[in-house]
């Protein structure tokens, strides 16, 4: 027990929520160039929070949105923890599906509802408030040295982050990284995530005739780019859920028997999973369970399709262009660049005559698995149990946090992935939410984490 910390957190809980709402009101959509000023306002707001705690703060400019760096020095003999998070958010579209406006945070059913509530403003903010609890709720000294790296481009691929980390290795030197941008296993079931899938994201554009044509006059004599696009995309994955790009599985490491046993032992209710997202059946690669498919197997998904007439009523048009945006989720050891080369060769091989193609590769990152046998993991287990009242389980996550591999490659650091969110938080979707009880539990777990790490060194 840490009575001073517990007392401070309890006394200031309402204020913490109000301050989170202030941050959530800032529409820091990094993908929207018209919101550039709002993204900067969010960066300045976060920087002001750190200055209010007496931390050394820098607003580091990049060619895109700024990075907030803050440091609290406690004792050179103590370990140093680097906390990463992001203050930018996804676009709120489609707006008509929001019950309340996305940038007017609303308390509803024990949750805070707003864009960025769980991804990642709310989760990131727990570590800011836990630092405050130590600096203002005790004698003003942290049990570890803390560094914060909070960026504004995570939702658009972190285009300038690697460059910043490469150029600031000394500034960012630490013993371990902490990131809260993942989820618990379920309500009341906290988790430590030890593996993440990577990503490779593309846009494919097909061009046919020089202009849209009458489908009656020209149909049957001209290759329709929309038809061609459907045929091409269908060649990427078969009916068994296996990706057909040659060499795609060459570097995929199979799940160990122990991992499969651990996943199977988790209290996963497939019927409830389907009900929660409105499914009548699950789907995916044959031979694997739903958890295995979501956490530890590579995937292919079309993220967007565009072609032809999409207005009201009918228009018999043979479109001149068609395009698709799609992504692969990758598992550890798969190389995004190797996948790109193989994919482009495959697409050119199956492309029908009569259309030309252009393939654009957007952001890519490999998957990662972090080791569980470390004193930092042991400290996290104790801290999470203190915050949530229950020992965490170990899980993987299907999403991607590319900076985890960057920290390992450039700084030699492993990452503690401590997620306070839930699978049904509507991340990237309308009505994004964050359970307020978990917000406060996350703050407590974070505060106890600094204590536990400090004790072990």
N, C-alpha and C positions, 0 to 999 in steps of 0.2 A: 504493500500500500504506500502511496505517496500523498499524505493528507493535504499538504499545501497545494499540490497540483490539483487534486480532486476538488478542493474547496474553490480554487480559482476558476476552474472550468464550470462548476455549477453556478457560481455567482455571475458569470459572464456569458452564459449560454445564449440568452436572448439577444445580446449585443452581437455575438458571433453570427447569428442568423441574419440580423439586420445588415451587417456589413457584407455578408455573402450576397444579399439581395442587391446592394449597391453595385457590386461587380457584375451581377447577372443582368442588370439593366443596361449595361454598355454593350451595344451590338457589334462586338468585335469579330465580324465575319471576315476572315483573312482572304477568302476566295473572291470577295466582292470589292473591286477597286474603288467603288464609291464609298466604301466604309473605311478607307485607309485612316482617316482622322479618328474614327471611333476605335480602331485597333490600337492606335498610338495612345488614345485616352485610357484604354484598359492597361497598357503597359505602364503608363505613368501612375495609375491608381495602385497597381501592385507595388511599384517602386516606393510609393508614399507609405504603404503599409510597412515595408521593411525599414524605412527611415524612422517611422514612428517607434520602432523597437530598438533603435540605436544601432542598426546594422550598417556596415559599409556597403553602399549601393552604387551601382553603375547602370545607366541605361545605354546599352551597347548598340550602336547603329549597325545595320547590315544593308545590303542592297535591297532588302525587302523590309519586313517589319522588325522592330527592335527586340533585342534580348535583354531581359532583366537579370542582372547578376547581383547577388547580395551575399555577404559573409558575416558570420558571427564567430569571433575567435574566443575560445574558452581557455584552452590549456594546450601548449604544443605537445605535451606528453599524451594527450588524449587522442582517440581516433577522430578522423574527419569524415563526415557524411555529406555527400552531394545529393541534394534533392532536386529532381527534375520534374517539371510540369509545363503546361501551356495555358495561356490566357486567351487564345483564339478559339473560335467555335465554328461549327458547320453552318451553312446557310439554313434558314428556318423553313424553307419551302417543303411542301405546299402549305401555304398559310391558312387555307380554308379548313384544314384538318386539325388545327389547334383549338382546344376548348377555350383557352385564354391566350392573349397575345404573347408571342415567344419571348419578348424582352420586357415583359411586366411580370416578374416573379410572383407566383401565387402559392400560398400554403393551402394544400388540399389533401385530405385523407392521410395526414401525417407526412406528406412529401412537400418539397419545394419544386414547383413546376416552372421550367424556363429553359430556353436553349443554353447549353453549357452547364446545367445544374450538376450533372455527374461527369460530363466529358468536356473539360476537365477542371472547370473552375472550382466546383464544390470539393472535389477530392484534393486538388492541389492546395486549396485554402486550409484544409485540415492541418497541414504541416506548418503553415504560417502561424496559425493559432496555437499549435502545440509549442512552438518556439516562444510565443508570447507568454504562455503559461509559465514557462521556466524563467524567462527574463523579468516578468512582472509579478508572478505569483510566488516566487521563492526569493532568494537573496540576490537575484539578478545574474546568476551564472549558469550557463548550460553545462550538462555533463559531457558533452562532446563538442567538437568544432563543427559548425554547420555552414554549408555553402548552398545557395539556391541558384538554379539555372532555369529560368522560366521564359519560354520562347513564345513567339506569336505567329508561327508558320506551320505548326504541326499538322493542321487540317489541310494543308496544301503541299505536303511532302517534305517539309523542313529543308527547303532548298539551300539555305545558307547556314544551317546548323553545323554540319560536318566541318565546313571551312572554319567556323568560329572555334569549334573544339580543337581542331588541328593547330590553330594559331594561339590557343590559350591553354596549352597542356599544363603549364606550371600553375596558372591561376586556378585551374580546375582539379589539381591534384587532390586525391582523397583516398579513403580506404574502401569505401563501398558506396553504391548509388541506391537511392530509394525513389521509387516511382509508384504513385497511386493513380492509375489510369486503366484499371481492370475491374473485375467484379468478384464478389463473393460467389461461393458455389450456389447459394440459395439463401432465402431469408433465414437469418439466425444461424447460418453456416459459413463463418468466415473462412477465407482461403488464402494461401500463399501460392501464387502462380509461378511455376518453375519453367514453363516453356511457352513460346509464342511462335505463331506462324509468320512467315515473311510474306511479301507481296510483290507482284509484278503487274503493272497497270498499263493498258494500251488503248489506243484509238485506231480503228481501221476505217479508212475512207475508200469507197469504190466510186469510180466515175465511168458512166456509160456514154450516152449521146451528149451532144453539146448543150441541149436544152430539154426540158420536159416535153414529152410527146403524147399524142392521143393514143390511148391503149387499144382502141379499136383499129385505127389506121395502121399502127406500127407493131402492135402486139403479135408475137409469133415470128417476127422477122428481125427483132432487135433484142439483144440480151438486156433484161431488166435488172438494173443494179440491186434493187431490193430483193429480187429472187436470188440473184447471185450471192448476196450477203447471207441470206438464210442458208443456202447450200454450203457456203464456206464455213460459217460458224458451226453448222451441224457436223462437220468433219473433225472438230476439235475434241469432242467427247462422245463416247459411245453409249449405248443403252444400259451398260453395266456401271456407268459412272467412271469409266477409265479414260483418262486423257490420252489422245492419240497422236500428240506431237512426238516424233521420234526422239528417243533418248530422254524423255521427260522424267522417267522414274529411275534413271541410272544412279543418281546420288541420294535417293530416298532411303533413309535408315528405318528399318521396321521397328515397330513397337516391341519392347521386351515383354516377356511373359509376365514379369512382375508389374509392369505398367498396366497391362491389360487387366490383371487381377485387381489392381488398385482402383482403376476406373470402374470396373464391374461392381466393386464393393460400395461405391458411392450411392447414396439414396436418390438416384435419378428416376423420376416418374415420367416415362415417355408419353403416356396419355395426357398428363397435365401439361407437358411441354408443348404438345400439339394444340391443346385447347387454348393455351395462353397466346399463341400466335395465329390461331384460326386455321389450323391444318386438319386435313382428314387422313393424311398419311405422311410418313417421313420418306426421304429419298437420299440417294448418294451412292458411293462406291460399294459394290457388293463385297461381302465378307467382313464388314466392319460395323460396329455399333454406332449409334448416333453420337455419343460422346467422342469416340475415336475419330469419326469423320470430322467433327467440328473442331477438335483440338489438335489432332496429330496426323492428319492425312492431307495431301495437297488437293486443291479444288480448282475448278474453272467456273466462272460466273459472268454472264452478260449483265452489265450495269446500266446500259442505255442503248436504245435503238432509234434512229432517225432516218426517215425517207418519205418522200411523196406527200400526198395530201392528207392532212389530219384535222381539217376543219369540220364544221357541221355538214351533214348530208353527204352526198356522193359526188365524186369528181373522177372521171375515167382517165386517169393520168398514168403514163409510164414514166417514172421519175428519172431524172438525169443522174442523181446522186443517191448514195445510201451510206450510212456510217453506223458504227457500233463502238461503244466503250465497254471494255471487259477486263477482267482481272483474274490472275491466278493467285491463290494462297499457297505459299511454299512452306516446306518443312525444313528443319536444319540440314545443312550440307548442300541444298539446292542453290545454284548460283543464278541470280536474276539475269545476268548478261548471257550466260550460256542458254538459258531458256529463250531469251529474245532472238538469238541467232537461229536456234532450232525452229522457233515459231515462224519467223519470217520465211525461212526456207519451205516450211510446210504450207503456208498460205499461198506462196507463189506457185507451188506445185499443184495445188487444187483449184486455183483461180480459173473460173471459166473464161473462155475467149470472149472478146467483145467488151470487157471492162478492164480498167487499170486500177491499181491499188496503191495506197500510201499508208504505211504503218508507222505510228508515232508511239514511242515508248515514254511513259511518264515515270513516276517514282517507282523505285524498286528497292527491296531490302531482303536480306536472307532471314530465315527463321533462326531462333536461338533456344538453347536449353541451358539453364543456369544450375550449377551444382548445389545440392542440398546439404552436403557435409561441410558446413562452415559455422563458426561461432556467430556470424551475423544472422544466419537462418535460425539458429537456436534462440538468439535474442529476440528475433521477430516472432517466433512461436509464443514465447512468454508474454511479449508486449501485446500481441493480438488477443491472447486469452484474457489479459487484464482489461483490455478495452471492450471486448465483446462478450466476455463471460463464458467463452467456449474455445477449446483448442481449434486452430485452423486445420483444414485439410489441404493436401497438396494437389493442385490441378494444373492443367495446361489451358491455354486460351487460343481461340481461333483467330483473333485479330492480330494486328501488327503494330509494334512500337519500334520502328527502325533504329531509334537512338540507342536501344539496349545493345545491339550489336556494335554500334559506333563506340559506345563507352568501352566495350570489351576490346575492340580492335585498336583504338587510338589511345586509351588511357589504361588499359589492362585491368579494368574494374568489372566486377560482377554486380548484378542488380537485384535488389529485393523488390519484387512486384507485389505490392500490398494493396489490393483493391477493396474499396468500401462500397462500390456500387452493386447493382443487381442486374440480372439478365433482362428483366422487363423494364429497365429504366428508359427505354425508347431512345437510346443513343443514336444520333444521326436521324431521328424520326420526329414527327410532331409529338407534342406533349412530353418532351424529355423531362425526367424527374430525378430527384435524389431523396431518399428517405432521410428525414431530419434526425431520427434517432441514430441512424448509421453515420450521419455527419458528425454527431457528437461522439459516438463511439470511436470513430476514426481519429478525431482529435485526441482522445484519451489514449488510444493505442499508440499514436505517434509520439505523444509525450512520454509514455512508458518505454517506447523504443529507444529514445535517446538515453534514458536511464539504464536500460539493459545493455546497450552497446558500451556505454561508459564503464559499466561494472566489469566487463569481460576483458578489458585491456588495461 
